[in-house]
Amino acid sequence: MPKLISAQRRPRQRRLWPALLLTGLCAVGLPVAVRAQTNPGFTFTWGDGPSGKQQLSYVLDYGTPGFNGDRYRLKLGPQKVAISGISITYPDYFDGTFDPKGIEVRVGAEGSKGGGLFNLRRDLGKPVEMSEVTLDPDNRIITLTPSDVIPAGTPVQVVLNNVRNPPTGGMYYFNARISSPGDIPLMRYIGTWVVGIYRS
């Protein structure tokens, strides 16, 4: 009789070990893997907010209220036209701050290198040399002028380093406009980042 009990326990233990191992890996790995915040797949908008097709993708390294030293990656994606200038406007109720020296444009990155749930190396792409970067906090606008035109079809993102997030958080519309070579010097609207900053 003791042998029968022992034989029944062994298969159960063999089935239990993989489940325990997987649970342990998830408990250890997931908090690190999901620390970066991306825009949700489904977002409620109201009033004159952007439609789903107008919403642009973004990633915040932390995305929590009051965090000092956050990094925003605001993705324009590949555009059908060449880009000679980028402007970003943000609402007057956004009471965070940006570091003018921490604003850059990068090209050629669509996501993480190598993929995988536990991969923490995010490809920021190659920096673009800029002829002018202007932050106007009174009018809530960031203006970026690359030294050379960014070719059409190139994945583009604006990276805002050293951001101090608003102390209470909320939802903020960041509007993106671009200009192209030969255009009348007016920026053309291409979409909106619906940036959510919430206490985790």
N, C-alpha and C positions, 0 to 999 in steps of 0.2 A: 504493500500500500504506500509506503513512503516514496518508493521509486516512481509510482504513478503521479503523485503530486509534484515531484521534482520535474518530471518530463512535461507536465502541463505548464509549469512556470517558465521553462526555458523559451518556448515559442512566444509567450506573452512578453518576456523581457526583450527578445529580439525585435519585436514589433514596436516596443516602447522606446528603445534607444534612438531610432531615427527621428521620432516625433520630438523627443526631448532635445536632441541636437539642433533640430530646425527651430524650435522655440527659443533656445538659447542664442542662436545666431541672430534671429530677428530682434530679440530684446536688446542685444548689444549693438547691432549694426544699424537698425532703422533710425534712432534719434540722430545719428550723425549724417545718414544719407539724406534725410528730408529737411535738414536745417535750412537749405536754400529754399526760398519761396518763389513759386512761379504763378503766373496768372491762372485762375481757375478756368476749366473748360466751358463752364456755363456761368454767365455773369448777368445779374439784373441791372438794367439801366433805367433811368427815368427822365422825364422832361425831354430836353434836346440832347440827351446822351447818345453815344455812338451805337450804331447797329452792330450785330455780330461780325459782319464782314469788315467793319471799320476798326475793330479792336486789334491792336498789335500785341505781340508777345513780349514778355519781360521776365527777368529773374532778379530777385533781391537776395543778397547773401544772408540777411537776417530778417528784415521786415517786421521788427517789433518796435512799439512806440518808444521814443526817447533814445534809441540806440545810437551811440556816437561812433562813427567809423563804418557805417553800412556801405554797401556797393550796389548800385542799380545798373543792370544791363538792359537797356531799352533797345529792343530789336526792331529795325526797320525791315529786315529781310531783303531779298533781292528785288530791285526795282526795274521796271521796264525801260527806264530812261537813265542816262548818266546823271550823277549828282554833283553839283558845284557848290551847294550850300544846304545846311540843315538848320532849322529853328525848332525849338521846343518851348511851348508855353505851358505854364502850370497855374493852378488857381490861387487866388489871394488868401484863401483860408489854409493853404499849405504852410504851416509855421515851422517847418524844418529848415535846414540851411545846407547849401552846397559849397564845396571848396572849388573856386575857379581854377586852381592849379591841378585839381583832380579830375577834370573833364577831358575826355578823349573820345576819338572815333576809332573803331577797329573794324577790320574787314576779314572775310574768309572763314568765319566760325559760325556754325549752325547749332552746335551742341557740345556734348562732352566727348572727349577722346576715348575710344575703346568701348564705351557703353557699359552696361551692367549696373545692377542695383547698388553695389558697394563701391563703385568707382567715384572717387572724389576729385579727380583731375578735370576741371572744366576748361575747355579751350576758349580763350578770350579772343583768338584771332591775332592778326598783325596790326600794330598801331599805324594810323595814317598821319603823315606829317601835316600840321595845320599852319595856315597862314594867319588865322585869327580865331580866337575863342573869347566870346564876350558873355558875361553873366550880368544881367540887368535885374537886380532884385526888386526895384521899384515897379517895373513893368512886367515882372514875372516872366522873363524870356531868356533863353539860352540860344546864342547864335554861333554857329560853327561853320568856318570856311576852310576847306582843305586846300593845301598848296596845289595839288593836282586833282583834276576831275576824277571821281570814282566811276569806273565803267558800269554800264547797265548790266544787270544780272549778277552783280557781286553782293553776297550777303553782308549787310552793314548793321552795326550796332553802336549806340552811344553808351559809353561807360562813365558813370558818375561815381568817382571814388570819394571816400571820406565824407559821406553824407551824414548829417545829424537828422534822424527821423523826428517827425512831429511828436510832442510829448504824449498826446492822447490818442494818436492814430486816427484812422478813418479811411474813406475812399476818395481818391483824387484822380481827376482827369488830366493827363499830360498829353497835349496835342502835338503831333508831328507834321512839319511842313518841309518841303524840299524845293530847291531851285535847280534848273538844268542849264547847261551852256546854250546860249542863244535865246533863252527866255527873256521876256520882259521882266525886269527885276522885281518880281512878285513871287512870294513863296506859295506853293501849291499844297493844299492839305492832302495827306495820305492816310491818316488814321490816328487813333487815340490809344494810349496805354491807360487802362483802368487800374490804377495802382492801389492795392489794398494793404493797409498796415494795421495789423490787429495784434492785441496782446495774446500770446500763446498760453 
